[in-house]
Amino acid sequence: MTKDDVSKGRVCVTGGTGFLGSWTIKKLLEDGYTVNATVRIDPERKRDISYLTNLPGASARLHIFNANLDDPKSFATAIEGCDGVFHMAHPLDFEEKESEEVKLKRVTEGLRGILQTCADAKTVRRVVYTASISSACFGNKNEDGLVDETCWTDVELIRKLKPFGGPYIVTKTLAEQAAIDLAEKLGIDLVSIAPTWVHGPFLTPSCPDSVYIFMSLILGDNKFFAHLKDTSLVHVDDVARAHIHLFENPEAKGRYICSAIELTIQELVDFISSRYPEYKMPIEDSWKDVAMFKISGLSSEKLKKIGFEYKYGIEEMYDGGIKSCKEKGIL
């Protein structure tokens, strides 16, 4: 009897067409789950989601539902009858085409509707909410000088400094706080996971933003070097597995940081030069005077303490990322 014959349980993944959403669906199917995946409403059904529907196990255990954060009730059918929900849907708008206020309203109202639906469904035993390290790393540190799960980003400081992606940082921080508060009021078991930059292979037709940022040294796109000067990253497969681990582990509770590796831009340049000598690296002058966007000094001990182990290093992240970029014609 194969995994296609017996399901491990039914779960819902919102934002299923995204970088992390699609990879998590892949892992869930591999693990034997039946998956209800939500995708943004496409009235003309012209969107190509074959990279999901062609996954092993998808024909028997993957079900696609149209849903949109602007209409939270649209998620009800996808969540009905599910044991768990992986809430990953979040508008990515680094170019800030929408105001922070508009984005925050959409995210929080969508979140409120989805969590209410989870409560009404009576079958959902846990929600795993995908947060971001940006909701923790721009504020206070713990007594060891590290960023851990007790730390929250200072949203007023972000609003004042107006860094690149500022509204995204503010929205993710306030949304995670809202998710935790609302879940408690509704009596929902919610665990949140805050990954740092996610790198590695991808299923999506276009290159995910986080992968592109780490490929920018190879692609020669210096506008992203600020994010690489002192940073951290994690393999997409590890993040997907961490989500599933948090769903399955009865001891999981509260927030979890997911970060595997920390390095500087010089260490990245040295690594790429050594492993992929065919790619010419930029010289130090090209990033020397760039303002630093620091995401380091992170503690991932809480996740490890409940038995999670990172499997992949920088080599697998870049091997997979480069392979996918070549397959998609980006390299």
Contacts in CASP RR format, 6 or more apart in sequence:
PFRMAT RR
TARGET T0000
AUTHOR 0000-0000-0000
METHOD contacts of the structure
MODEL  1
MTKDDVSKGRVCVTGGTGFLGSWTIKKLLEDGYTVNATVRIDPERKRDIS
YLTNLPGASARLHIFNANLDDPKSFATAIEGCDGVFHMAHPLDFEEKESE
EVKLKRVTEGLRGILQTCADAKTVRRVVYTASISSACFGNKNEDGLVDET
CWTDVELIRKLKPFGGPYIVTKTLAEQAAIDLAEKLGIDLVSIAPTWVHG
PFLTPSCPDSVYIFMSLILGDNKFFAHLKDTSLVHVDDVARAHIHLFENP
EAKGRYICSAIELTIQELVDFISSRYPEYKMPIEDSWKDVAMFKISGLSS
EKLKKIGFEYKYGIEEMYDGGIKSCKEKGIL
3 29 0 8 1.000
3 30 0 8 1.000
3 31 0 8 1.000
3 32 0 8 1.000
3 57 0 8 1.000
3 61 0 8 1.000
4 57 0 8 1.000
4 59 0 8 1.000
4 60 0 8 1.000
4 61 0 8 1.000
6 32 0 8 1.000
7 32 0 8 1.000
7 33 0 8 1.000
7 34 0 8 1.000
7 61 0 8 1.000
8 31 0 8 1.000
8 32 0 8 1.000
8 33 0 8 1.000
8 34 0 8 1.000
9 32 0 8 1.000
9 33 0 8 1.000
9 34 0 8 1.000
9 83 0 8 1.000
10 33 0 8 1.000
10 34 0 8 1.000
10 35 0 8 1.000
10 36 0 8 1.000
10 81 0 8 1.000
10 82 0 8 1.000
10 83 0 8 1.000
10 84 0 8 1.000
11 28 0 8 1.000
11 33 0 8 1.000
11 34 0 8 1.000
11 35 0 8 1.000
11 36 0 8 1.000
11 82 0 8 1.000
11 83 0 8 1.000
11 84 0 8 1.000
11 85 0 8 1.000
11 86 0 8 1.000
11 247 0 8 1.000
12 35 0 8 1.000
12 36 0 8 1.000
12 37 0 8 1.000
12 38 0 8 1.000
12 75 0 8 1.000
12 78 0 8 1.000
12 79 0 8 1.000
12 82 0 8 1.000
12 84 0 8 1.000
12 85 0 8 1.000
12 86 0 8 1.000
13 21 0 8 1.000
13 24 0 8 1.000
13 25 0 8 1.000
13 28 0 8 1.000
13 35 0 8 1.000
13 36 0 8 1.000
13 37 0 8 1.000
13 38 0 8 1.000
13 85 0 8 1.000
13 86 0 8 1.000
13 88 0 8 1.000
14 38 0 8 1.000
14 67 0 8 1.000
14 75 0 8 1.000
14 78 0 8 1.000
14 85 0 8 1.000
14 86 0 8 1.000
14 87 0 8 1.000
14 88 0 8 1.000
14 89 0 8 1.000
14 114 0 8 1.000
15 21 0 8 1.000
15 37 0 8 1.000
15 38 0 8 1.000
15 39 0 8 1.000
15 40 0 8 1.000
15 88 0 8 1.000
15 89 0 8 1.000
16 22 0 8 1.000
16 24 0 8 1.000
16 25 0 8 1.000
16 37 0 8 1.000
16 38 0 8 1.000
16 39 0 8 1.000
16 52 0 8 1.000
16 88 0 8 1.000
16 89 0 8 1.000
17 37 0 8 1.000
17 39 0 8 1.000
17 40 0 8 1.000
17 47 0 8 1.000
17 49 0 8 1.000
17 52 0 8 1.000
17 204 0 8 1.000
18 88 0 8 1.000
18 204 0 8 1.000
18 208 0 8 1.000
19 198 0 8 1.000
19 202 0 8 1.000
19 203 0 8 1.000
19 204 0 8 1.000
19 208 0 8 1.000
19 210 0 8 1.000
19 211 0 8 1.000
19 236 0 8 1.000
20 88 0 8 1.000
20 130 0 8 1.000
20 195 0 8 1.000
20 198 0 8 1.000
20 236 0 8 1.000
20 239 0 8 1.000
20 240 0 8 1.000
21 86 0 8 1.000
21 88 0 8 1.000
21 240 0 8 1.000
22 51 0 8 1.000
22 52 0 8 1.000
22 202 0 8 1.000
22 203 0 8 1.000
22 204 0 8 1.000
23 202 0 8 1.000
23 203 0 8 1.000
23 236 0 8 1.000
23 237 0 8 1.000
23 239 0 8 1.000
23 240 0 8 1.000
24 86 0 8 1.000
24 88 0 8 1.000
24 239 0 8 1.000
24 240 0 8 1.000
24 243 0 8 1.000
24 244 0 8 1.000
25 35 0 8 1.000
25 37 0 8 1.000
25 52 0 8 1.000
25 55 0 8 1.000
25 62 0 8 1.000
26 55 0 8 1.000
26 203 0 8 1.000
26 240 0 8 1.000
27 237 0 8 1.000
27 240 0 8 1.000
27 241 0 8 1.000
27 244 0 8 1.000
28 35 0 8 1.000
28 244 0 8 1.000
29 35 0 8 1.000
29 55 0 8 1.000
29 56 0 8 1.000
29 57 0 8 1.000
29 58 0 8 1.000
29 61 0 8 1.000
29 62 0 8 1.000
30 56 0 8 1.000
31 244 0 8 1.000
32 61 0 8 1.000
33 61 0 8 1.000
34 61 0 8 1.000
34 62 0 8 1.000
34 63 0 8 1.000
35 61 0 8 1.000
35 62 0 8 1.000
35 63 0 8 1.000
36 63 0 8 1.000
36 65 0 8 1.000
36 78 0 8 1.000
36 79 0 8 1.000
36 82 0 8 1.000
37 52 0 8 1.000
37 62 0 8 1.000
37 63 0 8 1.000
37 64 0 8 1.000
37 65 0 8 1.000
37 78 0 8 1.000
38 64 0 8 1.000
38 65 0 8 1.000
38 66 0 8 1.000
38 67 0 8 1.000
38 75 0 8 1.000
38 78 0 8 1.000
38 89 0 8 1.000
39 47 0 8 1.000
39 49 0 8 1.000
39 64 0 8 1.000
39 65 0 8 1.000
39 66 0 8 1.000
39 67 0 8 1.000
40 66 0 8 1.000
40 67 0 8 1.000
40 68 0 8 1.000
41 66 0 8 1.000
41 67 0 8 1.000
41 68 0 8 1.000
41 71 0 8 1.000
41 74 0 8 1.000
42 66 0 8 1.000
48 205 0 8 1.000
49 64 0 8 1.000
51 203 0 8 1.000
51 204 0 8 1.000
51 205 0 8 1.000
52 58 0 8 1.000
52 62 0 8 1.000
52 64 0 8 1.000
52 203 0 8 1.000
53 59 0 8 1.000
53 62 0 8 1.000
53 64 0 8 1.000
55 62 0 8 1.000
55 203 0 8 1.000
63 78 0 8 1.000
65 75 0 8 1.000
65 77 0 8 1.000
65 78 0 8 1.000
66 74 0 8 1.000
67 74 0 8 1.000
67 75 0 8 1.000
67 78 0 8 1.000
67 89 0 8 1.000
68 74 0 8 1.000
69 89 0 8 1.000
69 91 0 8 1.000
69 106 0 8 1.000
69 107 0 8 1.000
69 109 0 8 1.000
69 110 0 8 1.000
70 106 0 8 1.000
70 110 0 8 1.000
72 109 0 8 1.000
72 110 0 8 1.000
72 112 0 8 1.000
72 113 0 8 1.000
72 114 0 8 1.000
72 116 0 8 1.000
72 117 0 8 1.000
73 113 0 8 1.000
73 117 0 8 1.000
75 113 0 8 1.000
75 114 0 8 1.000
75 117 0 8 1.000
76 117 0 8 1.000
76 120 0 8 1.000
79 85 0 8 1.000
79 114 0 8 1.000
79 117 0 8 1.000
79 118 0 8 1.000
79 121 0 8 1.000
79 124 0 8 1.000
80 121 0 8 1.000
80 123 0 8 1.000
81 121 0 8 1.000
81 123 0 8 1.000
81 124 0 8 1.000
82 121 0 8 1.000
82 123 0 8 1.000
82 124 0 8 1.000
83 123 0 8 1.000
83 124 0 8 1.000
83 125 0 8 1.000
84 118 0 8 1.000
84 124 0 8 1.000
84 125 0 8 1.000
84 126 0 8 1.000
84 127 0 8 1.000
84 128 0 8 1.000
84 247 0 8 1.000
85 114 0 8 1.000
85 118 0 8 1.000
85 124 0 8 1.000
85 126 0 8 1.000
85 127 0 8 1.000
85 128 0 8 1.000
86 127 0 8 1.000
86 128 0 8 1.000
86 130 0 8 1.000
86 243 0 8 1.000
86 247 0 8 1.000
87 111 0 8 1.000
87 114 0 8 1.000
87 127 0 8 1.000
87 128 0 8 1.000
87 129 0 8 1.000
87 130 0 8 1.000
87 179 0 8 1.000
88 130 0 8 1.000
90 107 0 8 1.000
90 130 0 8 1.000
90 171 0 8 1.000
90 172 0 8 1.000
90 175 0 8 1.000
91 98 0 8 1.000
91 103 0 8 1.000
91 106 0 8 1.000
91 107 0 8 1.000
92 168 0 8 1.000
92 209 0 8 1.000
93 103 0 8 1.000
93 167 0 8 1.000
93 168 0 8 1.000
94 164 0 8 1.000
94 165 0 8 1.000
94 168 0 8 1.000
94 209 0 8 1.000
96 165 0 8 1.000
96 166 0 8 1.000
96 167 0 8 1.000
98 167 0 8 1.000
99 167 0 8 1.000
100 159 0 8 1.000
100 166 0 8 1.000
100 167 0 8 1.000
100 170 0 8 1.000
100 171 0 8 1.000
103 167 0 8 1.000
103 168 0 8 1.000
103 171 0 8 1.000
104 170 0 8 1.000
104 171 0 8 1.000
104 174 0 8 1.000
104 175 0 8 1.000
107 171 0 8 1.000
107 175 0 8 1.000
108 174 0 8 1.000
108 175 0 8 1.000
108 178 0 8 1.000
111 175 0 8 1.000
111 178 0 8 1.000
111 179 0 8 1.000
111 182 0 8 1.000
112 178 0 8 1.000
112 182 0 8 1.000
115 127 0 8 1.000
115 179 0 8 1.000
115 182 0 8 1.000
115 183 0 8 1.000
115 186 0 8 1.000
115 188 0 8 1.000
115 190 0 8 1.000
116 186 0 8 1.000
118 124 0 8 1.000
118 127 0 8 1.000
118 186 0 8 1.000
118 188 0 8 1.000
119 186 0 8 1.000
119 187 0 8 1.000
119 188 0 8 1.000
124 188 0 8 1.000
125 189 0 8 1.000
126 189 0 8 1.000
126 190 0 8 1.000
126 191 0 8 1.000
126 247 0 8 1.000
126 252 0 8 1.000
127 183 0 8 1.000
127 188 0 8 1.000
127 189 0 8 1.000
127 190 0 8 1.000
127 191 0 8 1.000
128 190 0 8 1.000
128 191 0 8 1.000
128 192 0 8 1.000
128 193 0 8 1.000
128 243 0 8 1.000
128 246 0 8 1.000
128 247 0 8 1.000
129 176 0 8 1.000
129 179 0 8 1.000
129 190 0 8 1.000
129 191 0 8 1.000
129 192 0 8 1.000
129 193 0 8 1.000
130 192 0 8 1.000
130 193 0 8 1.000
130 195 0 8 1.000
130 243 0 8 1.000
131 172 0 8 1.000
131 175 0 8 1.000
131 176 0 8 1.000
131 179 0 8 1.000
131 192 0 8 1.000
131 193 0 8 1.000
131 194 0 8 1.000
131 255 0 8 1.000
132 169 0 8 1.000
132 172 0 8 1.000
132 176 0 8 1.000
132 194 0 8 1.000
132 195 0 8 1.000
133 147 0 8 1.000
133 194 0 8 1.000
133 195 0 8 1.000
133 196 0 8 1.000
133 197 0 8 1.000
133 232 0 8 1.000
133 257 0 8 1.000
133 259 0 8 1.000
133 295 0 8 1.000
133 298 0 8 1.000
134 153 0 8 1.000
134 168 0 8 1.000
134 169 0 8 1.000
134 172 0 8 1.000
134 173 0 8 1.000
134 295 0 8 1.000
135 152 0 8 1.000
135 153 0 8 1.000
135 169 0 8 1.000
135 172 0 8 1.000
135 173 0 8 1.000
135 176 0 8 1.000
135 177 0 8 1.000
135 194 0 8 1.000
136 147 0 8 1.000
136 148 0 8 1.000
136 149 0 8 1.000
136 151 0 8 1.000
136 152 0 8 1.000
136 153 0 8 1.000
136 194 0 8 1.000
136 255 0 8 1.000
136 257 0 8 1.000
137 147 0 8 1.000
137 151 0 8 1.000
137 153 0 8 1.000
137 295 0 8 1.000
137 298 0 8 1.000
138 153 0 8 1.000
138 154 0 8 1.000
138 157 0 8 1.000
138 158 0 8 1.000
138 169 0 8 1.000
139 151 0 8 1.000
139 152 0 8 1.000
139 153 0 8 1.000
139 154 0 8 1.000
139 157 0 8 1.000
140 151 0 8 1.000
140 152 0 8 1.000
140 154 0 8 1.000
141 147 0 8 1.000
141 151 0 8 1.000
142 148 0 8 1.000
142 150 0 8 1.000
142 151 0 8 1.000
142 299 0 8 1.000
144 299 0 8 1.000
145 297 0 8 1.000
146 297 0 8 1.000
146 298 0 8 1.000
146 299 0 8 1.000
147 257 0 8 1.000
147 297 0 8 1.000
147 298 0 8 1.000
147 299 0 8 1.000
148 257 0 8 1.000
148 298 0 8 1.000
148 299 0 8 1.000
148 301 0 8 1.000
148 302 0 8 1.000
149 194 0 8 1.000
149 254 0 8 1.000
149 255 0 8 1.000
149 256 0 8 1.000
149 257 0 8 1.000
149 302 0 8 1.000
152 173 0 8 1.000
152 177 0 8 1.000
153 169 0 8 1.000
153 170 0 8 1.000
153 173 0 8 1.000
155 169 0 8 1.000
155 170 0 8 1.000
155 173 0 8 1.000
155 174 0 8 1.000
158 166 0 8 1.000
158 169 0 8 1.000
158 170 0 8 1.000
158 173 0 8 1.000
159 166 0 8 1.000
159 170 0 8 1.000
163 169 0 8 1.000
163 293 0 8 1.000
164 226 0 8 1.000
164 293 0 8 1.000
176 192 0 8 1.000
176 194 0 8 1.000
176 255 0 8 1.000
179 190 0 8 1.000
179 192 0 8 1.000
180 190 0 8 1.000
180 192 0 8 1.000
180 254 0 8 1.000
180 255 0 8 1.000
182 188 0 8 1.000
183 189 0 8 1.000
183 190 0 8 1.000
184 190 0 8 1.000
190 254 0 8 1.000
191 246 0 8 1.000
191 247 0 8 1.000
191 252 0 8 1.000
191 253 0 8 1.000
191 254 0 8 1.000
191 255 0 8 1.000
191 256 0 8 1.000
192 254 0 8 1.000
192 255 0 8 1.000
192 256 0 8 1.000
193 239 0 8 1.000
193 242 0 8 1.000
193 243 0 8 1.000
193 246 0 8 1.000
193 255 0 8 1.000
193 256 0 8 1.000
193 257 0 8 1.000
193 258 0 8 1.000
193 303 0 8 1.000
194 255 0 8 1.000
194 256 0 8 1.000
194 257 0 8 1.000
194 258 0 8 1.000
195 234 0 8 1.000
195 239 0 8 1.000
195 242 0 8 1.000
195 258 0 8 1.000
195 259 0 8 1.000
196 231 0 8 1.000
196 232 0 8 1.000
196 233 0 8 1.000
196 234 0 8 1.000
196 257 0 8 1.000
196 258 0 8 1.000
196 259 0 8 1.000
196 295 0 8 1.000
196 298 0 8 1.000
197 210 0 8 1.000
197 213 0 8 1.000
197 214 0 8 1.000
197 227 0 8 1.000
197 231 0 8 1.000
197 232 0 8 1.000
197 233 0 8 1.000
197 234 0 8 1.000
197 295 0 8 1.000
198 208 0 8 1.000
198 210 0 8 1.000
198 211 0 8 1.000
198 233 0 8 1.000
198 234 0 8 1.000
198 235 0 8 1.000
198 236 0 8 1.000
198 239 0 8 1.000
199 210 0 8 1.000
199 211 0 8 1.000
199 214 0 8 1.000
199 233 0 8 1.000
199 234 0 8 1.000
199 235 0 8 1.000
199 236 0 8 1.000
199 317 0 8 1.000
199 318 0 8 1.000
199 321 0 8 1.000
200 211 0 8 1.000
200 235 0 8 1.000
200 236 0 8 1.000
200 237 0 8 1.000
200 316 0 8 1.000
200 317 0 8 1.000
200 318 0 8 1.000
200 320 0 8 1.000
200 321 0 8 1.000
200 324 0 8 1.000
201 236 0 8 1.000
201 320 0 8 1.000
201 321 0 8 1.000
201 323 0 8 1.000
201 324 0 8 1.000
202 208 0 8 1.000
202 211 0 8 1.000
202 236 0 8 1.000
202 321 0 8 1.000
202 324 0 8 1.000
205 328 0 8 1.000
206 328 0 8 1.000
207 215 0 8 1.000
207 324 0 8 1.000
207 325 0 8 1.000
207 328 0 8 1.000
207 330 0 8 1.000
211 321 0 8 1.000
211 324 0 8 1.000
211 325 0 8 1.000
212 219 0 8 1.000
212 221 0 8 1.000
212 224 0 8 1.000
213 224 0 8 1.000
213 227 0 8 1.000
213 228 0 8 1.000
214 228 0 8 1.000
214 233 0 8 1.000
214 268 0 8 1.000
214 317 0 8 1.000
214 318 0 8 1.000
215 321 0 8 1.000
215 322 0 8 1.000
215 325 0 8 1.000
215 330 0 8 1.000
215 331 0 8 1.000
216 222 0 8 1.000
216 223 0 8 1.000
216 224 0 8 1.000
216 225 0 8 1.000
216 228 0 8 1.000
217 225 0 8 1.000
217 228 0 8 1.000
217 265 0 8 1.000
217 268 0 8 1.000
217 269 0 8 1.000
217 272 0 8 1.000
217 279 0 8 1.000
217 281 0 8 1.000
217 282 0 8 1.000
218 272 0 8 1.000
218 276 0 8 1.000
218 279 0 8 1.000
218 322 0 8 1.000
218 331 0 8 1.000
219 330 0 8 1.000
219 331 0 8 1.000
220 282 0 8 1.000
222 282 0 8 1.000
222 286 0 8 1.000
222 287 0 8 1.000
222 290 0 8 1.000
225 265 0 8 1.000
225 282 0 8 1.000
225 286 0 8 1.000
225 287 0 8 1.000
225 290 0 8 1.000
226 287 0 8 1.000
226 290 0 8 1.000
226 291 0 8 1.000
226 292 0 8 1.000
226 293 0 8 1.000
227 293 0 8 1.000
227 295 0 8 1.000
228 265 0 8 1.000
228 268 0 8 1.000
228 287 0 8 1.000
229 264 0 8 1.000
229 265 0 8 1.000
229 287 0 8 1.000
229 290 0 8 1.000
229 292 0 8 1.000
229 293 0 8 1.000
229 294 0 8 1.000
230 262 0 8 1.000
230 264 0 8 1.000
230 265 0 8 1.000
230 292 0 8 1.000
230 294 0 8 1.000
230 295 0 8 1.000
230 296 0 8 1.000
231 262 0 8 1.000
231 263 0 8 1.000
231 264 0 8 1.000
231 265 0 8 1.000
231 293 0 8 1.000
231 294 0 8 1.000
231 295 0 8 1.000
231 296 0 8 1.000
232 259 0 8 1.000
232 260 0 8 1.000
232 261 0 8 1.000
232 262 0 8 1.000
232 263 0 8 1.000
232 295 0 8 1.000
232 296 0 8 1.000
232 297 0 8 1.000
232 298 0 8 1.000
233 259 0 8 1.000
233 260 0 8 1.000
233 261 0 8 1.000
233 314 0 8 1.000
233 317 0 8 1.000
234 258 0 8 1.000
234 259 0 8 1.000
234 260 0 8 1.000
234 261 0 8 1.000
234 310 0 8 1.000
235 260 0 8 1.000
235 310 0 8 1.000
235 311 0 8 1.000
235 312 0 8 1.000
235 313 0 8 1.000
235 316 0 8 1.000
235 317 0 8 1.000
237 311 0 8 1.000
237 312 0 8 1.000
238 258 0 8 1.000
238 260 0 8 1.000
238 310 0 8 1.000
238 311 0 8 1.000
238 312 0 8 1.000
239 258 0 8 1.000
241 308 0 8 1.000
241 311 0 8 1.000
242 256 0 8 1.000
242 258 0 8 1.000
242 303 0 8 1.000
242 308 0 8 1.000
245 252 0 8 1.000
245 306 0 8 1.000
245 307 0 8 1.000
245 308 0 8 1.000
246 252 0 8 1.000
246 256 0 8 1.000
246 306 0 8 1.000
249 306 0 8 1.000
249 307 0 8 1.000
251 306 0 8 1.000
252 306 0 8 1.000
255 302 0 8 1.000
256 302 0 8 1.000
256 303 0 8 1.000
257 298 0 8 1.000
257 299 0 8 1.000
257 300 0 8 1.000
257 302 0 8 1.000
257 303 0 8 1.000
258 300 0 8 1.000
258 303 0 8 1.000
259 298 0 8 1.000
259 300 0 8 1.000
260 300 0 8 1.000
260 310 0 8 1.000
260 312 0 8 1.000
260 313 0 8 1.000
261 313 0 8 1.000
261 314 0 8 1.000
262 296 0 8 1.000
262 297 0 8 1.000
262 298 0 8 1.000
263 271 0 8 1.000
263 314 0 8 1.000
265 287 0 8 1.000
266 284 0 8 1.000
269 281 0 8 1.000
269 282 0 8 1.000
271 314 0 8 1.000
271 318 0 8 1.000
272 279 0 8 1.000
272 281 0 8 1.000
272 318 0 8 1.000
273 279 0 8 1.000
273 281 0 8 1.000
275 315 0 8 1.000
275 318 0 8 1.000
276 318 0 8 1.000
276 322 0 8 1.000
322 331 0 8 1.000
325 331 0 8 1.000
END
